[in-house]
Amino acid sequence: MKIRNYIKIENEANPHAIQSTKLYDKDHAQIIHLLLKAGEGLKPHITPVDVAFYVLEGRPTILIGEEKVQVKKDDIVESPKDIVHCIYNETDKDVRVLVMKLPKPIKKTILV
């Protein structure tokens, strides 16, 4: 059994300049923990695989294609591959989200 806590895992630099922690990174999938402080957000981007966002804490605003919706804790949002998506924290409280890429991408993400 392998147990990890996101607080104890070193964060990786990313083009979004936010706290991003890879919790799971295998050939078939990735799970990433995002912490967005008030006013932070990802840059709009496209991934070559399906993505699911599971909200652990807060009320992030999620953009998928042309739809932009504020969601809440315990919501899961699906984003199909090859479509622009983004997460924003437009509140004054922390937002924590699990990002699950399924399958793990073999091509690079494209910032738009």
Backbone as JSON Lines, residues from 0, in Angstrom:
{"i":0,"aa":"M","n":[0.85,-1.18,0.0],"ca":[0.0,0.0,0.0],"c":[0.9,1.24,0.0]}
{"i":1,"aa":"K","n":[0.52,2.2,-0.83],"ca":[1.28,3.45,-0.91],"c":[0.35,4.58,-0.5]}
{"i":2,"aa":"I","n":[0.74,5.33,0.52],"ca":[-0.08,6.44,1.03],"c":[0.73,7.73,0.92]}
{"i":3,"aa":"R","n":[0.09,8.75,0.35],"ca":[0.74,10.06,0.22],"c":[-0.24,11.13,0.66]}
{"i":4,"aa":"N","n":[0.3,12.24,1.14],"ca":[-0.51,13.4,1.51],"c":[0.0,14.58,0.68]}
{"i":5,"aa":"Y","n":[-0.9,15.29,0.0],"ca":[-0.47,16.35,-0.91],"c":[0.39,17.41,-0.22]}
{"i":6,"aa":"I","n":[0.19,17.61,1.06],"ca":[0.97,18.63,1.79],"c":[2.45,18.26,1.85]}
{"i":7,"aa":"K","n":[2.74,16.96,1.83],"ca":[4.12,16.49,1.98],"c":[4.81,16.21,0.65]}
{"i":8,"aa":"I","n":[4.1,16.36,-0.46],"ca":[4.68,16.12,-1.78],"c":[5.15,17.46,-2.36]}
{"i":9,"aa":"E","n":[6.33,17.44,-2.93],"ca":[6.87,18.66,-3.51],"c":[6.04,19.09,-4.73]}
{"i":10,"aa":"N","n":[5.75,20.37,-4.8],"ca":[5.0,20.92,-5.93],"c":[5.91,21.08,-7.12]}
{"i":11,"aa":"E","n":[5.34,20.96,-8.3],"ca":[6.1,21.13,-9.53],"c":[5.77,22.49,-10.14]}
{"i":12,"aa":"A","n":[6.78,23.11,-10.73],"ca":[6.55,24.35,-11.45],"c":[5.62,24.06,-12.63]}
{"i":13,"aa":"N","n":[4.74,25.0,-12.93],"ca":[3.81,24.81,-14.04],"c":[3.55,26.16,-14.7]}
{"i":14,"aa":"P","n":[3.07,26.15,-15.94],"ca":[2.86,27.42,-16.65],"c":[1.73,28.27,-16.07]}
{"i":15,"aa":"H","n":[0.94,27.7,-15.15],"ca":[-0.17,28.43,-14.55],"c":[0.25,29.19,-13.3]}
{"i":16,"aa":"A","n":[1.44,28.91,-12.78],"ca":[1.98,29.57,-11.58],"c":[1.05,29.41,-10.37]}
{"i":17,"aa":"I","n":[0.52,28.19,-10.2],"ca":[-0.3,27.88,-9.03],"c":[0.26,26.63,-8.35]}
{"i":18,"aa":"Q","n":[-0.24,26.35,-7.15],"ca":[0.22,25.16,-6.45],"c":[-0.43,23.92,-7.07]}
{"i":19,"aa":"S","n":[0.39,23.07,-7.63],"ca":[-0.06,21.87,-8.32],"c":[0.77,20.69,-7.84]}
{"i":20,"aa":"T","n":[0.11,19.64,-7.35],"ca":[0.81,18.49,-6.78],"c":[0.35,17.22,-7.47]}
{"i":21,"aa":"K","n":[1.28,16.5,-8.1],"ca":[0.93,15.21,-8.71],"c":[0.81,14.17,-7.62]}
{"i":22,"aa":"L","n":[-0.4,13.67,-7.44],"ca":[-0.64,12.64,-6.44],"c":[-0.45,11.24,-7.02]}
{"i":23,"aa":"Y","n":[-0.77,11.1,-8.29],"ca":[-0.73,9.8,-8.95],"c":[-0.26,10.04,-10.38]}
{"i":24,"aa":"D","n":[0.75,9.31,-10.82],"ca":[1.29,9.53,-12.15],"c":[1.76,8.2,-12.72]}
{"i":25,"aa":"K","n":[0.86,7.54,-13.43],"ca":[1.14,6.23,-14.03],"c":[0.9,6.32,-15.53]}
{"i":26,"aa":"D","n":[1.25,5.28,-16.25],"ca":[1.06,5.27,-17.71],"c":[-0.39,5.46,-18.12]}
{"i":27,"aa":"H","n":[-1.32,4.99,-17.32],"ca":[-2.73,4.99,-17.7],"c":[-3.56,6.14,-17.11]}
{"i":28,"aa":"A","n":[-3.0,6.93,-16.19],"ca":[-3.78,8.02,-15.59],"c":[-2.9,8.96,-14.78]}
{"i":29,"aa":"Q","n":[-3.39,10.17,-14.58],"ca":[-2.77,11.15,-13.68],"c":[-3.85,11.73,-12.78]}
{"i":30,"aa":"I","n":[-3.47,11.96,-11.52],"ca":[-4.35,12.69,-10.59],"c":[-3.51,13.8,-9.99]}
{"i":31,"aa":"I","n":[-4.01,15.02,-10.11],"ca":[-3.27,16.21,-9.67],"c":[-4.14,16.99,-8.7]}
{"i":32,"aa":"H","n":[-3.54,17.43,-7.61],"ca":[-4.23,18.27,-6.63],"c":[-3.88,19.72,-6.93]}
{"i":33,"aa":"L","n":[-4.9,20.56,-7.12],"ca":[-4.69,22.0,-7.33],"c":[-5.18,22.77,-6.12]}
{"i":34,"aa":"L","n":[-4.39,23.74,-5.71],"ca":[-4.8,24.7,-4.69],"c":[-4.79,26.06,-5.34]}
{"i":35,"aa":"L","n":[-5.97,26.67,-5.43],"ca":[-6.09,28.01,-6.0],"c":[-6.45,28.98,-4.89]}
{"i":36,"aa":"K","n":[-5.57,29.92,-4.64],"ca":[-5.84,30.98,-3.68],"c":[-6.79,32.0,-4.33]}
{"i":37,"aa":"A","n":[-7.33,32.87,-3.52],"ca":[-8.26,33.9,-4.01],"c":[-7.66,34.62,-5.21]}
{"i":38,"aa":"G","n":[-8.44,34.69,-6.29],"ca":[-8.02,35.41,-7.48],"c":[-7.14,34.62,-8.43]}
{"i":39,"aa":"E","n":[-6.69,33.43,-8.05],"ca":[-5.84,32.64,-8.93],"c":[-6.68,31.85,-9.92]}
{"i":40,"aa":"G","n":[-6.04,31.44,-11.0],"ca":[-6.72,30.61,-11.98],"c":[-5.73,29.98,-12.93]}
{"i":41,"aa":"L","n":[-6.18,28.98,-13.62],"ca":[-5.37,28.38,-14.67],"c":[-5.47,29.24,-15.91]}
{"i":42,"aa":"K","n":[-4.53,29.08,-16.81],"ca":[-4.64,29.69,-18.13],"c":[-5.5,28.76,-18.98]}
{"i":43,"aa":"P","n":[-6.35,29.31,-19.84],"ca":[-7.13,28.43,-20.71],"c":[-6.19,27.51,-21.49]}
{"i":44,"aa":"H","n":[-6.55,26.23,-21.55],"ca":[-5.69,25.25,-22.21],"c":[-6.52,24.08,-22.75]}
{"i":45,"aa":"I","n":[-5.86,23.28,-23.57],"ca":[-6.49,22.12,-24.2],"c":[-5.66,20.91,-23.85]}
{"i":46,"aa":"T","n":[-6.3,19.84,-23.38],"ca":[-5.58,18.6,-23.11],"c":[-6.01,17.54,-24.14]}
{"i":47,"aa":"P","n":[-5.07,16.64,-24.47],"ca":[-5.37,15.63,-25.48],"c":[-6.11,14.41,-24.94]}
{"i":48,"aa":"V","n":[-6.58,14.5,-23.7],"ca":[-7.33,13.4,-23.06],"c":[-8.51,13.98,-22.3]}
{"i":49,"aa":"D","n":[-9.47,13.12,-21.95],"ca":[-10.58,13.55,-21.12],"c":[-10.07,13.94,-19.73]}
{"i":50,"aa":"V","n":[-10.73,14.93,-19.12],"ca":[-10.35,15.39,-17.79],"c":[-11.61,15.44,-16.92]}
{"i":51,"aa":"A","n":[-11.45,15.05,-15.66],"ca":[-12.54,15.2,-14.69],"c":[-12.01,16.04,-13.54]}
{"i":52,"aa":"F","n":[-12.81,17.03,-13.11],"ca":[-12.45,17.9,-12.0],"c":[-13.37,17.56,-10.83]}
{"i":53,"aa":"Y","n":[-12.79,17.21,-9.69],"ca":[-13.58,16.93,-8.49],"c":[-13.26,18.01,-7.47]}
{"i":54,"aa":"V","n":[-14.28,18.76,-7.04],"ca":[-14.09,19.89,-6.13],"c":[-14.04,19.38,-4.69]}
{"i":55,"aa":"L","n":[-12.9,19.59,-4.05],"ca":[-12.7,19.2,-2.66],"c":[-13.12,20.29,-1.68]}
{"i":56,"aa":"E","n":[-12.91,21.54,-2.11],"ca":[-13.15,22.68,-1.21],"c":[-13.38,23.93,-2.05]}
{"i":57,"aa":"G","n":[-14.27,24.78,-1.61],"ca":[-14.5,26.07,-2.26],"c":[-15.53,26.02,-3.37]}
{"i":58,"aa":"R","n":[-15.58,27.14,-4.12],"ca":[-16.56,27.31,-5.2],"c":[-15.85,27.84,-6.46]}
{"i":59,"aa":"P","n":[-15.11,26.97,-7.14],"ca":[-14.41,27.43,-8.34],"c":[-15.37,27.68,-9.5]}
{"i":60,"aa":"T","n":[-14.93,28.51,-10.41],"ca":[-15.62,28.7,-11.67],"c":[-14.86,27.91,-12.72]}
{"i":61,"aa":"I","n":[-15.58,27.07,-13.46],"ca":[-14.94,26.21,-14.45],"c":[-15.47,26.57,-15.83]}
{"i":62,"aa":"L","n":[-14.54,26.74,-16.75],"ca":[-14.85,27.02,-18.15],"c":[-14.56,25.76,-18.95]}
{"i":63,"aa":"I","n":[-15.54,25.31,-19.73],"ca":[-15.34,24.21,-20.66],"c":[-15.99,24.63,-21.97]}
{"i":64,"aa":"G","n":[-15.18,24.79,-22.98],"ca":[-15.68,25.31,-24.26],"c":[-16.23,26.71,-24.07]}
{"i":65,"aa":"E","n":[-17.5,26.9,-24.34],"ca":[-18.15,28.2,-24.19],"c":[-18.89,28.34,-22.86]}
{"i":66,"aa":"E","n":[-19.0,27.23,-22.1],"ca":[-19.73,27.25,-20.83],"c":[-18.82,27.61,-19.67]}
{"i":67,"aa":"K","n":[-19.26,28.55,-18.84],"ca":[-18.52,28.96,-17.65],"c":[-19.49,28.95,-16.48]}
{"i":68,"aa":"V","n":[-19.24,28.07,-15.49],"ca":[-20.18,27.86,-14.39],"c":[-19.44,27.79,-13.07]}
{"i":69,"aa":"Q","n":[-20.0,28.41,-12.04],"ca":[-19.45,28.25,-10.69],"c":[-20.01,26.95,-10.1]}
{"i":70,"aa":"V","n":[-19.11,26.12,-9.59],"ca":[-19.52,24.84,-9.0],"c":[-19.17,24.83,-7.52]}
{"i":71,"aa":"K","n":[-19.51,23.73,-6.83],"ca":[-19.32,23.7,-5.38],"c":[-18.65,22.4,-4.95]}
{"i":72,"aa":"K","n":[-18.34,22.34,-3.67],"ca":[-17.72,21.16,-3.07],"c":[-18.51,19.91,-3.43]}
{"i":73,"aa":"D","n":[-17.78,18.86,-3.74],"ca":[-18.29,17.53,-4.1],"c":[-18.9,17.45,-5.49]}
{"i":74,"aa":"D","n":[-18.85,18.53,-6.27],"ca":[-19.25,18.44,-7.68],"c":[-18.11,17.82,-8.47]}
{"i":75,"aa":"I","n":[-18.46,17.05,-9.5],"ca":[-17.47,16.55,-10.44],"c":[-17.88,17.06,-11.82]}
{"i":76,"aa":"V","n":[-16.91,17.6,-12.53],"ca":[-17.16,18.22,-13.83],"c":[-16.3,17.51,-14.86]}
{"i":77,"aa":"E","n":[-16.93,17.09,-15.95],"ca":[-16.21,16.39,-17.01],"c":[-15.89,17.35,-18.14]}
{"i":78,"aa":"S","n":[-14.66,17.21,-18.65],"ca":[-14.24,18.0,-19.8],"c":[-13.7,17.05,-20.86]}
{"i":79,"aa":"P","n":[-14.32,17.02,-22.04],"ca":[-13.82,16.12,-23.08],"c":[-12.47,16.58,-23.62]}
{"i":80,"aa":"K","n":[-11.74,15.64,-24.16],"ca":[-10.43,15.97,-24.73],"c":[-10.56,16.96,-25.88]}
{"i":81,"aa":"D","n":[-9.47,17.66,-26.14],"ca":[-9.34,18.57,-27.28],"c":[-10.32,19.75,-27.26]}
{"i":82,"aa":"I","n":[-10.7,20.21,-26.05],"ca":[-11.58,21.38,-25.92],"c":[-10.96,22.32,-24.88]}
{"i":83,"aa":"V","n":[-11.08,23.6,-25.09],"ca":[-10.53,24.58,-24.13],"c":[-11.24,24.44,-22.79]}
{"i":84,"aa":"H","n":[-10.43,24.44,-21.73],"ca":[-11.02,24.45,-20.38],"c":[-10.1,25.21,-19.43]}
{"i":85,"aa":"C","n":[-10.67,25.56,-18.27],"ca":[-9.94,26.38,-17.32],"c":[-10.67,26.37,-15.98]}
{"i":86,"aa":"I","n":[-9.93,26.61,-14.9],"ca":[-10.53,26.74,-13.56],"c":[-10.08,28.07,-12.99]}
{"i":87,"aa":"Y","n":[-11.02,28.81,-12.4],"ca":[-10.74,30.1,-11.78],"c":[-11.24,30.09,-10.34]}
{"i":88,"aa":"N","n":[-10.54,30.8,-9.48],"ca":[-11.05,31.06,-8.13],"c":[-11.41,32.53,-8.05]}
{"i":89,"aa":"E","n":[-12.67,32.82,-8.24],"ca":[-13.15,34.21,-8.21],"c":[-13.73,34.57,-6.85]}
{"i":90,"aa":"T","n":[-13.39,33.76,-5.83],"ca":[-13.87,34.0,-4.47],"c":[-12.72,34.45,-3.58]}
{"i":91,"aa":"D","n":[-13.03,34.72,-2.31],"ca":[-11.99,35.12,-1.37],"c":[-11.54,33.95,-0.48]}
{"i":92,"aa":"K","n":[-11.95,32.73,-0.8],"ca":[-11.57,31.54,-0.03],"c":[-10.78,30.59,-0.93]}
{"i":93,"aa":"D","n":[-9.98,29.72,-0.31],"ca":[-9.21,28.73,-1.07],"c":[-10.13,27.78,-1.83]}
{"i":94,"aa":"V","n":[-9.63,27.32,-2.95],"ca":[-10.29,26.29,-3.75],"c":[-9.3,25.13,-3.9]}
{"i":95,"aa":"R","n":[-9.79,23.91,-3.66],"ca":[-8.97,22.71,-3.87],"c":[-9.72,21.78,-4.81]}
{"i":96,"aa":"V","n":[-9.02,21.32,-5.83],"ca":[-9.64,20.49,-6.86],"c":[-8.71,19.33,-7.21]}
{"i":97,"aa":"L","n":[-9.28,18.14,-7.38],"ca":[-8.55,17.03,-7.96],"c":[-8.79,17.04,-9.46]}
{"i":98,"aa":"V","n":[-7.71,16.97,-10.22],"ca":[-7.78,16.9,-11.67],"c":[-7.36,15.49,-12.06]}
{"i":99,"aa":"M","n":[-8.24,14.8,-12.75],"ca":[-7.96,13.43,-13.17],"c":[-7.91,13.37,-14.69]}
{"i":100,"aa":"K","n":[-6.74,13.01,-15.22],"ca":[-6.55,12.91,-16.67],"c":[-6.57,11.43,-17.02]}
{"i":101,"aa":"L","n":[-7.53,11.08,-17.87],"ca":[-7.76,9.67,-18.17],"c":[-7.94,9.46,-19.66]}
{"i":102,"aa":"P","n":[-7.11,8.74,-20.33],"ca":[-5.86,8.2,-19.82],"c":[-4.82,9.3,-19.69]}
{"i":103,"aa":"K","n":[-3.69,8.97,-19.11],"ca":[-2.61,9.93,-18.98],"c":[-2.23,10.42,-20.39]}
{"i":104,"aa":"P","n":[-2.08,11.73,-20.56],"ca":[-1.75,12.26,-21.89],"c":[-0.34,11.87,-22.33]}
{"i":105,"aa":"I","n":[-0.2,11.58,-23.62],"ca":[1.13,11.33,-24.15],"c":[1.6,12.52,-25.0]}
{"i":106,"aa":"K","n":[0.65,13.41,-25.36],"ca":[0.99,14.66,-26.04],"c":[0.98,15.78,-25.01]}
{"i":107,"aa":"K","n":[1.64,16.88,-25.32],"ca":[1.68,18.02,-24.41],"c":[0.38,18.82,-24.45]}
{"i":108,"aa":"T","n":[0.06,19.44,-23.32],"ca":[-1.07,20.38,-23.21],"c":[-0.73,21.62,-24.03]}
{"i":109,"aa":"I","n":[-1.72,22.23,-24.65],"ca":[-1.52,23.43,-25.45],"c":[-2.18,24.61,-24.75]}
{"i":110,"aa":"L","n":[-1.39,25.61,-24.39],"ca":[-1.94,26.85,-23.83],"c":[-2.48,27.69,-24.98]}
{"i":111,"aa":"V","n":[-3.66,28.29,-24.73],"ca":[-4.24,29.12,-25.8],"c":[-4.35,30.57,-25.38]}
